[in-house]
């Protein structure tokens, strides 16, 4: 009887769908522009039986060159060519089927003069913010009854806490004082999803932003599309840049087109759930098996994050156009690309090139958690004879991050301690441009830096010195400047706690010197001093690097150009050490004195230096 009822229900639904009149519910991208370098755009038209219609477009300078249908009758894909002569305006898309005619307006906009695609460079300091956990500027948008997740509770580390764009804007002065020049927010695209089970007794919200449900909507709990546009304008007016976090690899299972896929192969489907191996070695291993490559690339992150099949040409166009649309709409300067190594890399090359063609100065850097420079170089422009050549300009530099932490945690040895830092930088030959690598001490997926180094303030300052004086583009995780700490125990939520002072009712406001402890102010001031010095010193942010093999736990390197030389000396040992400088003659030639950038102290004799234990000096040579 139950089977008969189910069959009758299915027949009734099928009859309703078949008898339903065709309609158009949405068109993606939601608009396009005249004057783009690439005159082509492919529109995804969606609605009940929208794919059964015959389409025409009538607008001067715009031609419909092709219509593609799929096995799902609710989709049609329209290829448009926009001539250089086309003017901004509202074109009409008309679909005809039988006796029915449906029309939808579609806007061609004029491109704005807002700066966009300007890139980030080694002269920048990127500040990574998880908006939900940074500052709540508008409590009215914390939750919406119309959304799948209606919860917001700061007492629960797994739910949303209410941070938003307005909260970040309220603290731009704080960020500028620190020396920040670019903001990287974890994804801002709508995560209108149900709570997800991430443990036997834990339901978690998509507060981090990595579970997309609608590519063309910014999450209203952050401020929505218009709020993001205004946020971008305000950031640029302060002379800062904006980095958006991309996710091409997967979406939430609450995404609207997961519920009604355009094609049968829109996702990487398996006979039963198959998770990624996360083993990137399979891709560049000369002895590797195709089966291992497939599991890495096509396996799912979790059972609620469907893996996108970027080999499908319609999906590839959709994702690429969304990246261009976002750059143009929100005036983005750079992209950080999540889970880079899990994507179809041929697709990523095409996506990267499309962005670079439209915005030649834009910077693109990926997240590939490889453990060695050689492994990481596979996922960035490189000098290695790999069969596949990646065109990604930069990457998060996880090998260097690991080496800095090892240098601070391990005793000095042949391959241990600060020798690790020297050895990793010595392998920069594998990268086409090491200066485009993005460096860090921690991030939202890692144990916090302060905890990893055992709350040792001397080590804290030493690691910061290396980050802000070595090559590459430094990135900074929110709160590390005020000694925020924790391990990912039991979950990532422990390293994503709210910034103190960013929320109504906070006991202390760490955005102000008065709200910080003496040591927190010392930490903030140390970062501020070095970050602003780096910004103002081309030798440090774009000059050459020369390093010397560490001896007795002391690591020395130089940043220099034609006008200035900066010497960095780090004693990783616990006791004061005497350093004879004659072995550095090729870089010290012509210099007889120096100024310690942090203390302001003048050093009049460079032949021998006495360095306190667990201390790094930044010396501007005179």
Protein Blocks (a to p, Z undefined) as FASTA:
>chain_A
ZZmmmmmmmmmmmmmmmmpccddfbdcdfbdcehiablcdcdddddehklmpccddddeh
iacfbdcddfbfkbccddddddfklccddddddddehjbccddddddddddfbdehkbpa
fkbccddddfklmoccblklmpcfkbmblcdcfklmkbcehiafklmmmmmmmmmmnopa
bdcdddfbdcddcdddebjkbccdfknopacfbfkbccfklnpjmlmmmmmmmmmmnopa
cdddddfkbccfkbfklmmcfbfklpccdfbdcddekiaklmmmmkbcfklmmmmmmpcf
blmlccddfkbmklmmmmmmmmmmmmmmnopabdcdehkllpcfklmmmmmmmmmmmmmm
bccdddddbfbfklmmmmgccfbfcfbdcfbfbdcdfklmmmmmmmmmpccdfkgcjllm
mmmmmmmmmpmblmlpccdfbdfkbccfklmnoopaklmmmmmmmmmmmgcjddddehkl
nopacdddfbfklmmcccehiaghiabdckbmklpcfklmmmmmmmmmmmmmmmmmmklm
mpccdddddeehiacdddddfkbccdddddfbfbdcdddfklmmmmmgopabdcdfknop
acfbfkbccddehiacddddZZ
